[in-house]
Amino acid sequence: MLTLWVGSLWAVGAMVAPVLFTQLDDRALAGSLAGNLFTLTALLGLVCGSILLIASLLRTARYDWRAWVTTAMLLLVAAGQFLLAPMIGDLRGEGLADSAEFARLHGLASLLFMLTAGLGLLLVAAGRAQAD
């Protein structure tokens, strides 16, 4: 589950989205496609992260550092998906995709995404928790 989630973050964020913007002449289309992919990645992350957290708590009955990091990742994804994405979508719908507010929100969403991907990489690199 963790590898699926983190792999999707890195694949979409580091490979697919940049390729969309370099290969498509229509930036609005590239942004729309990237947004759809980021939404799918967020939903996948919410499902995978929830399953990982529940499984961890059932297995160890304690909240270790991995559970805290997973919780932080889930909160970052939820904030991006349910707070920032709708605000960004509203601005795009109003034709304000070139505004300072759009850029600020997009930058914040990007930061949350990068933090999530970085925390996920930390969990993958740390390996699987050993049963005590």
C-alpha positions as a printed NumPy array, in Angstrom:
array([[  0.   ,   0.   ,   0.   ],
       [  2.772,   2.415,   0.926],
       [  4.732,   1.747,  -2.241],
       [  1.613,   2.178,  -4.367],
       [  0.776,   5.483,  -2.699],
       [  4.275,   6.943,  -2.686],
       [  5.036,   5.614,  -6.155],
       [  1.942,   7.342,  -7.518],
       [  2.964,  10.609,  -5.86 ],
       [  6.408,  10.543,  -7.426],
       [  5.233,   9.27 , -10.82 ],
       [  2.547,  11.912, -11.227],
       [  4.392,  14.782,  -9.541],
       [  7.866,  14.262, -10.955],
       [  7.17 ,  12.694, -14.333],
       [  3.627,  12.934, -15.681],
       [  2.681,  16.519, -14.756],
       [  5.933,  18.051, -16.036],
       [  5.602,  16.115, -19.306],
       [  2.039,  17.368, -19.764],
       [  3.185,  20.976, -19.483],
       [  6.157,  20.521, -21.816],
       [  4.35 ,  18.475, -24.475],
       [  0.953,  20.171, -24.667],
       [  0.66 ,  23.609, -26.234],
       [ -2.561,  24.311, -24.335],
       [ -1.549,  25.104, -20.717],
       [ -5.198,  25.046, -19.602],
       [ -5.571,  21.51 , -20.941],
       [ -2.29 ,  20.448, -19.341],
       [ -3.43 ,  21.943, -16.031],
       [ -6.803,  20.26 , -16.242],
       [ -5.27 ,  16.865, -16.979],
       [ -2.668,  17.309, -14.232],
       [ -5.414,  18.347, -11.812],
       [ -7.387,  15.205, -12.6  ],
       [ -4.298,  13.077, -12.013],
       [ -3.541,  14.838,  -8.727],
       [ -7.14 ,  14.217,  -7.622],
       [ -6.816,  10.508,  -8.387],
       [ -3.486,  10.406,  -6.57 ],
       [ -5.038,  12.135,  -3.553],
       [ -7.955,   9.708,  -3.409],
       [ -5.595,   6.758,  -3.769],
       [ -3.494,   8.217,  -0.957],
       [ -6.468,   8.667,   1.336],
       [ -7.483,   5.038,   0.829],
       [ -3.968,   3.574,   1.066],
       [ -2.957,   5.779,   3.998],
       [ -6.1  ,   4.931,   5.948],
       [ -5.585,   1.208,   5.372],
       [ -1.918,   1.486,   6.397],
       [ -2.77 ,   3.395,   9.554],
       [ -5.542,   1.022,  10.589],
       [ -3.388,  -2.048,   9.864],
       [ -0.505,  -0.58 ,  11.843],
       [ -2.698,   0.119,  14.85 ],
       [ -4.273,  -3.334,  14.702],
       [ -0.867,  -4.987,  14.397],
       [  1.02 ,  -3.102,  17.109],
       [ -1.695,  -1.393,  19.177],
       [  0.602,   1.622,  19.547],
       [  1.108,   4.884,  17.732],
       [  4.749,   4.751,  16.643],
       [  6.605,   7.302,  14.517],
       [  5.419,   5.603,  11.298],
       [  1.805,   6.084,  12.369],
       [  2.498,   9.763,  13.101],
       [  4.127,  10.269,   9.7  ],
       [  1.255,   8.46 ,   7.962],
       [ -1.24 ,  10.633,   9.84 ],
       [  0.653,  13.771,   8.8  ],
       [  0.6  ,  12.601,   5.182],
       [ -3.147,  11.966,   5.355],
       [ -3.755,  15.426,   6.8  ],
       [ -1.618,  17.051,   4.097],
       [ -3.5  ,  15.181,   1.365],
       [ -6.88 ,  16.063,   2.882],
       [ -5.935,  19.751,   3.163],
       [ -4.77 ,  19.831,  -0.439],
       [ -7.723,  17.935,  -1.823],
       [-10.611,  19.316,   0.211],
       [ -9.444,  22.861,   1.021],
       [ -6.987,  24.08 ,  -1.591],
       [ -8.134,  22.216,  -4.722],
       [-11.702,  23.602,  -4.583],
       [-10.375,  27.138,  -4.056],
       [ -7.993,  26.734,  -6.995],
       [-10.819,  25.301,  -9.117],
       [-13.054,  28.258,  -8.276],
       [-10.375,  30.728,  -9.348],
       [ -9.781,  28.782, -12.558],
       [-13.53 ,  28.766, -13.239],
       [-13.647,  32.538, -12.774],
       [-10.861,  32.965, -15.315],
       [ -8.354,  34.017, -12.662],
       [ -5.7  ,  31.37 , -13.364],
       [ -3.168,  34.164, -13.938],
       [ -3.921,  35.938, -10.657],
       [ -1.602,  36.3  ,  -7.665],
       [ -4.142,  34.47 ,  -5.485],
       [ -4.16 ,  31.497,  -7.864],
       [ -0.356,  31.413,  -7.847],
       [ -0.292,  31.583,  -4.029],
       [ -2.784,  28.747,  -3.601],
       [ -1.119,  26.664,  -6.314],
       [  2.255,  27.167,  -4.629],
       [  0.825,  26.12 ,  -1.267],
       [ -0.791,  23.041,  -2.816],
       [  2.528,  22.176,  -4.464],
       [  4.327,  22.538,  -1.133],
       [  1.841,  20.218,   0.598],
       [  2.239,  17.717,  -2.231],
       [  6.052,  17.815,  -2.   ],
       [  5.95 ,  17.412,   1.791],
       [  3.669,  14.406,   1.413],
       [  5.936,  12.85 ,  -1.22 ],
       [  9.012,  13.5  ,   0.93 ],
       [  7.446,  11.979,   4.037],
       [  6.356,   9.   ,   1.978],
       [  9.881,   8.536,   0.678],
       [ 11.099,   8.605,   4.29 ],
       [  8.686,   5.79 ,   5.192],
       [  9.685,   3.717,   2.17 ],
       [ 13.392,   4.226,   2.892],
       [ 12.926,   3.283,   6.568],
       [ 11.492,  -0.06 ,   5.539],
       [  8.901,  -2.135,   7.209],
       [  8.347,  -1.886,  10.956],
       [  9.688,  -4.814,  12.917],
       [  7.352,  -6.463,  15.411],
       [  8.631,  -6.011,  18.977]])
